[in-house]
Amino acid sequence: MSDMDLSTLQRRFAGSSTTIALGDGVGAVGALADGTSLCERLSHFADDVGSVSLILGWTPTSLSGLRPDAFARIFTLMPGWGVRSLLTRPATRSLPTSMAAIPALLSGHLRPDVLIARMTERHDGLHFCTEVSWQQALFDAGVEIWAVLDRSANTASAENPISSDAVTVIGYAGDRPAEVPPRPPDPIHEELADRVLSLVPEGARLQYGPGQLGTALLERVDRPIGIDTGLLTDAVISLERRGFLLGQPSATYLLGSDELYDWADGRPILRGIEHSHDMTRLSRGMPFVAVNTAIEIDAVGQVNVEGVGDKVVGGIGGHPDYCTAGRLSRNGLSIIAVPSRFGGRSPLVDTLSRPASTPAHDVEIVVTEHGSADLRGADWAQRRRLIAELFNLAT
């Protein structure tokens, strides 16, 4: 990024507020080719201008060089590990929004002036790399795109290429998309996966979350399935090699190792959130089975996935989007799979310690390593009884 580019932005918005969105996911730019930090450069710019807001999406890696006090506001849309240290800062506003709502929010009420994102160049134009996320929606809405080019980056975008004339190239990346190698599942995740997979019909489309349970699910599948999810992880490679992957998987982010990024390169896998989290699309066609987890679940099946009390560990994300789509899908399912105990406590609580991320009526089956509670057709009293009986099996 050149000083000229920032100076241009500074002159354009002199005397008014400026909002900058940073591309998210593992492809978020950290270092520039000249060895400087993008976030440090933006922090200096915010100091000089004095009224700059920053929009951050899902941030799984650290934001090296970012000085939060330099910004008038920092909006976080889907907290990841990289933004946890920002959540208590006075300038930070952590917005409670699901992933499906983000494109409309950023194209309207919270529309930024500029999006800065990693892009790569192919013969047909520029492409987003290891994520499309909400970036495509901003381009489609006419938000100015400033690209940090990474000519060596892989791309799995299924979106149309973007003409170089429609983008301002401001510099070159000095890093690669971050690797987040998967953790192998523990036996309890394999037990959960086996119970969940007994409910998944052959030919269904499966949505899964990142982490050990998601890895166990894909590693233990024994029949052909499709993958229609938000985050695509390394385990899809094993699924394909074993001959159980139907068609091309669909997602909006990649999250894993360089092996995943190399495997995905050139495949039309990634689309914008307006596609990956479209509840109408997901609920139609082949059965859609959503498999998600919970930090807390209450007596009737309300779910909290953000944290415990004041301790935030995640965001709402696509949890309610996928649970709703699974419930609406003919022969599909909305499944919550949780260990009966983790971290020395039960996820079953009398009252959620934070607002509900997903309402009870969008939860159809709760699975633990000891069994499952089928809540379809159950009234409120029956839901209480079935959930209590399931977790009592652990005692």
C-alpha positions in Angstrom: 0.0 0.0 0.0 1.5 3.3 -1.0 1.2 6.6 1.0 -0.3 8.0 -2.2 -3.3 5.7 -1.9 -4.0 6.7 1.7 -3.5 10.3 0.9 -6.1 10.0 -1.9 -8.5 8.5 0.6 -7.7 11.2 3.1 -8.3 14.0 0.7 -11.6 12.5 -0.5 -13.1 12.2 2.9 -11.5 15.3 4.5 -13.8 16.7 7.1 -16.1 13.7 7.1 -16.2 10.3 8.6 -14.6 7.3 6.7 -15.5 3.7 7.0 -13.1 1.0 5.8 -14.0 -2.7 5.7 -11.2 -5.3 5.8 -11.6 -8.6 4.0 -12.0 -11.4 6.5 -11.2 -15.1 6.9 -7.8 -16.7 6.6 -7.0 -14.6 3.6 -7.2 -11.3 5.5 -4.1 -9.3 4.6 -1.6 -9.0 7.5 1.8 -8.1 6.0 2.5 -6.1 2.8 5.3 -6.8 0.4 7.4 -4.0 1.8 7.4 -5.7 5.2 4.9 -3.3 6.9 1.7 -4.3 8.5 -1.6 -3.4 6.8 -3.3 -2.8 10.2 -0.4 -0.6 11.4 -0.6 1.5 8.2 -4.4 1.9 8.7 -3.9 2.8 12.3 -1.6 5.6 11.3 -4.1 6.8 8.7 -6.9 6.8 11.3 -4.7 8.9 13.6 -4.2 11.4 10.9 -7.8 11.6 9.7 -9.4 11.4 13.2 -12.8 10.0 12.3 -12.2 6.5 10.8 -14.4 3.5 11.5 -13.3 -0.1 10.8 -15.5 -3.1 9.9 -14.1 -6.5 10.7 -15.8 -9.8 9.7 -14.8 -13.3 10.8 -11.2 -12.9 12.1 -9.5 -16.2 12.9 -6.0 -14.8 13.1 -4.4 -11.9 15.0 -4.6 -8.3 13.7 -0.9 -7.4 14.0 -0.2 -3.7 14.4 -3.8 -2.6 14.9 -4.2 0.2 17.4 -7.9 0.2 18.4 -7.8 3.6 20.0 -6.9 5.2 16.7 -10.3 4.4 15.3 -13.6 6.2 16.1 -15.4 2.8 16.0 -14.6 -0.8 15.3 -17.5 -2.9 14.2 -17.1 -6.7 14.6 -19.6 -8.8 12.8 -18.5 -12.3 13.6 -15.8 -12.4 16.4 -13.1 -14.9 15.9 -9.9 -15.5 17.9 -8.3 -12.5 16.3 -10.7 -9.9 17.6 -11.3 -11.2 21.2 -8.8 -8.6 22.6 -10.8 -5.8 21.0 -14.2 -6.7 22.4 -13.6 -4.8 25.7 -12.2 -1.7 24.1 -14.4 1.4 24.2 -14.4 1.9 20.4 -15.6 -1.7 19.7 -19.2 -2.4 18.7 -19.9 -6.2 18.5 -23.0 -6.4 16.4 -25.4 -9.3 17.1 -26.1 -10.4 13.6 -26.3 -13.7 11.8 -24.2 -14.4 8.7 -27.2 -14.3 6.4 -27.9 -10.7 7.3 -24.4 -9.4 6.8 -24.6 -8.7 3.0 -27.7 -6.6 3.4 -26.3 -4.8 6.4 -23.1 -3.8 4.6 -24.8 -2.9 1.4 -27.2 -0.6 3.4 -27.1 0.8 6.9 -23.4 0.0 7.6 -22.1 0.5 4.0 -18.3 1.1 4.0 -16.6 3.6 1.8 -13.9 1.1 0.8 -13.2 -2.6 1.0 -9.6 -3.7 1.3 -9.2 -7.3 0.3 -6.7 -9.9 -0.9 -7.2 -10.8 -4.5 -5.3 -12.9 -7.0 -5.0 -12.5 -10.8 -5.9 -15.1 -13.4 -6.1 -14.9 -17.2 -9.8 -13.9 -17.0 -9.5 -11.2 -14.3 -9.3 -10.8 -10.5 -10.7 -13.2 -8.0 -11.1 -13.4 -4.3 -8.9 -16.2 -2.8 -9.7 -18.4 0.2 -13.0 -16.7 0.9 -15.7 -14.9 -0.9 -17.8 -14.1 2.2 -19.5 -10.7 2.0 -16.9 -9.2 -0.2 -18.7 -10.1 -3.4 -21.9 -8.4 -2.1 -20.0 -5.2 -1.5 -18.6 -5.2 -5.0 -22.0 -5.9 -6.4 -23.4 -3.0 -4.4 -20.8 -0.6 -5.9 -18.5 -0.2 -2.9 -15.0 0.7 -4.0 -12.6 -2.3 -3.9 -8.9 -1.8 -3.0 -7.0 -5.0 -3.8 -3.8 -6.2 -2.2 -2.7 -8.5 -5.0 -1.3 -12.0 -4.2 -0.3 -13.5 -7.5 0.6 -16.8 -5.9 -2.6 -17.3 -3.9 -5.0 -20.1 -4.6 -8.6 -19.3 -5.5 -11.7 -21.4 -5.3 -14.2 -18.7 -6.1 -17.2 -19.7 -8.2 -18.1 -16.1 -8.7 -17.6 -14.3 -12.0 -14.1 -12.8 -12.4 -13.8 -9.0 -11.7 -12.2 -6.8 -14.3 -9.0 -5.1 -13.2 -10.5 -1.9 -14.4 -13.2 -2.2 -11.6 -10.6 -2.5 -8.8 -7.8 -0.3 -7.5 -4.7 -2.3 -6.8 -2.9 -0.6 -3.9 -0.1 -3.0 -3.2 1.1 -6.6 -3.0 0.7 -9.1 -0.2 3.8 -10.0 1.9 2.1 -13.0 3.4 0.0 -16.0 2.5 -3.5 -17.0 3.6 -3.1 -18.3 7.2 -2.9 -22.0 7.8 -5.2 -23.3 10.5 -4.5 -27.1 10.6 -7.3 -29.2 12.0 -7.1 -30.9 15.3 -7.8 -34.6 15.1 -11.0 -35.6 16.8 -11.1 -37.2 20.3 -13.1 -40.4 20.9 -16.1 -38.4 22.2 -16.3 -36.5 18.9 -16.2 -39.8 17.0 -19.1 -41.1 19.2 -21.1 -37.9 18.5 -20.4 -38.2 14.8 -21.6 -41.8 14.6 -24.8 -40.9 16.3 -25.4 -38.0 14.1 -24.5 -39.9 10.9 -27.1 -42.6 11.7 -29.7 -39.8 11.1 -28.3 -38.6 7.8 -29.8 -40.1 4.7 -27.7 -41.1 1.7 -27.6 -38.3 -0.8 -28.4 -35.5 1.7 -26.5 -32.2 1.8 -24.6 -31.8 5.0 -23.7 -28.6 6.8 -21.1 -28.9 9.5 -19.0 -26.5 11.7 -15.3 -26.3 12.0 -13.5 -28.2 14.8 -13.1 -31.7 15.9 -16.8 -32.8 15.6 -16.9 -31.5 12.0 -13.7 -33.4 11.2 -15.1 -36.6 12.8 -18.3 -36.3 10.8 -16.6 -36.2 7.4 -14.0 -38.8 8.3 -16.6 -41.3 9.4 -19.2 -40.8 6.6 -19.8 -44.2 4.9 -22.3 -43.2 2.2 -22.4 -40.6 -0.6 -23.4 -37.1 0.6 -23.1 -33.5 -0.6 -21.4 -30.7 1.4 -23.3 -27.4 1.6 -21.7 -25.4 4.4 -20.1 -22.1 5.5 -16.6 -23.2 6.3 -14.9 -25.9 4.3 -12.1 -27.8 6.1 -9.4 -30.4 5.3 -11.7 -33.3 6.1 -13.4 -32.8 2.7 -10.3 -34.1 1.0 -10.6 -37.5 2.8 -14.3 -37.6 2.0 -13.5 -37.2 -1.7 -10.7 -39.7 -1.7 -13.0 -42.3 -0.2 -15.5 -41.7 -2.9 -18.3 -40.3 -0.7 -18.4 -36.7 -1.9 -21.3 -35.9 -4.2 -20.5 -33.2 -6.8 -18.6 -30.1 -5.8 -18.9 -28.9 -2.2 -20.3 -25.4 -1.6 -19.0 -23.0 1.0 -18.0 -19.3 1.4 -14.8 -19.7 3.4 -11.8 -22.2 3.4 -10.3 -22.9 6.8 -7.4 -25.3 7.0 -3.9 -26.2 5.8 -2.1 -25.4 2.6 -3.2 -28.9 1.5 -6.8 -27.8 1.5 -6.0 -24.5 -0.3 -4.0 -26.4 -3.0 -6.8 -29.0 -3.3 -9.5 -26.3 -3.7 -7.5 -24.2 -6.2 -9.4 -23.7 -9.4 -12.5 -25.5 -8.2 -15.8 -23.5 -8.3 -16.5 -24.0 -4.6 -16.8 -20.6 -2.9 -19.7 -18.2 -3.3 -20.9 -15.2 -1.4 -22.8 -15.4 1.9 -26.0 -14.4 0.0 -25.7 -17.9 -1.6 -24.0 -20.0 1.1 -26.4 -18.9 3.8 -29.6 -18.5 1.7 -32.2 -20.3 3.8 -34.6 -20.5 0.9 -32.1 -22.2 -1.4 -30.8 -24.5 1.4 -34.2 -25.7 2.4 -35.1 -26.7 -1.2 -33.9 -29.7 -3.2 -32.2 -32.7 -1.7 -32.6 -33.0 2.1 -30.4 -30.5 4.0 -29.0 -31.7 7.3 -27.5 -29.0 9.6 -25.2 -30.2 12.3 -24.2 -27.6 14.8 -23.1 -27.5 18.4 -23.8 -25.3 21.5 -22.0 -23.7 24.4 -25.2 -23.7 26.4 -28.6 -25.2 25.7 -31.6 -24.6 28.0 -34.4 -26.9 29.1 -36.5 -26.4 26.0 -33.7 -26.3 23.4 -32.7 -22.6 23.1 -29.1 -22.4 22.1 -26.3 -20.0 23.0 -23.1 -20.2 20.9 -21.4 -16.9 21.8 -19.9 -17.5 25.2 -20.6 -17.9 28.9 -21.7 -14.7 30.6 -19.2 -11.9 29.9 -16.7 -14.3 28.3 -17.2 -14.2 24.5 -15.6 -17.1 22.5 -17.5 -16.8 19.2 -20.3 -15.1 17.3 -23.8 -16.0 16.2 -22.4 -16.8 12.8 -24.5 -19.1 10.6 -25.9 -21.1 13.4 -29.5 -19.8 13.2 -29.4 -19.6 9.4 -28.5 -23.3 9.1 -30.8 -24.5 11.9 -33.7 -22.8 10.3 -32.9 -24.2 6.8 -32.5 -27.7 8.2 -35.9 -27.5 9.9 -37.6 -26.2 6.7 -36.0 -28.8 4.4 -38.3 -31.7 3.5 -36.7 -34.8 5.0 -33.9 -32.6 6.3 -32.9 -32.0 9.9 -31.6 -29.4 12.4 -29.3 -31.2 14.8 -27.4 -29.9 17.8 -24.6 -32.3 18.8 -22.8 -31.7 22.1 -20.8 -33.7 24.6 -22.8 -34.2 27.8 -20.0 -32.5 29.6 -17.0 -30.3 28.6 -14.8 -28.0 30.5 -16.0 -29.7 33.7 -19.6 -28.6 33.2 -22.8 -29.6 31.4 -24.0 -27.5 28.5 -27.5 -28.0 29.8 -28.4 -24.9 31.9 -31.6 -23.6 33.5 -31.2 -20.2 31.9 -28.8 -19.1 29.1 -26.1 -16.8 30.4 -26.3 -14.8 27.1 -29.2 -14.1 24.7 -30.3 -17.0 22.6 -28.4 -17.4 19.3 -30.9 -19.9 17.9 -34.5 -20.2 19.1 -35.8 -23.5 20.4 -38.3 -24.1 17.6 -35.4 -24.4 15.1 -33.8 -27.2 17.1 -35.2 -30.6 16.1 -32.8 -33.2 17.5 -30.3 -32.9 20.3 -27.5 -35.5 20.3 -24.9 -36.4 23.0 -22.5 -39.3 23.2 -25.2 -41.1 25.2 -28.1 -40.9 22.8 -30.5 -38.4 21.2 -33.7 -36.5 21.9 -36.0 -36.2 19.0 -38.0 -33.0 19.6 -40.1 -33.1 16.4 -43.8 -33.2 17.4 -43.0 -32.4 21.1 -44.8 -29.6 22.9 -43.0 -27.4 25.4 -43.5 -29.8 28.4 -42.4 -32.8 26.3 -39.3 -30.9 25.1 -38.3 -30.3 28.7 -38.8 -33.9 29.6 -36.9 -35.3 26.6 -33.9 -33.0 27.0 -33.7 -33.6 30.7 -33.8 -37.4 30.2 -31.1 -37.2 27.6 -28.7 -35.3 29.8 -29.6 -37.5 32.8 -28.1 -40.4 30.9 -24.7 -38.9 31.6 -25.1 -39.1 35.4 
